[in-house]
Amino acid sequence: MSRKWYTQREWDRVVGWGKVPKEYRKMSKHVEISLMGKDELSIDGQSRPAGNIEIREFEDGEWMGGGYATYDNLVERVKEALEE
């Protein structure tokens, strides 16, 4: 069974020009996790976050969203972000 996506390098080698179209691109996902300061507010700048750990979700290098976690639910929240 052949896969249905290309890296940019493979696309250049096979097609020879242009960027890989979105429908043939392999999506890359990653998260950034950072510990928040004790008095730091959530992204809206007004409310307290739901946890002391900030999770930012990225797709193909573009920030797509995120949320907050505690030490108790951090693994669960990261799994949710990467599996969606």
ABEGO torsion letter per residue (X at the ends): XBBABBBAAAAAAAAGBEBBBAAABBBBBBBBBBBBBAABBBAAGABBBABABBBBBBBGGBBAEEBBBBAAAAAAAAAAAAAX
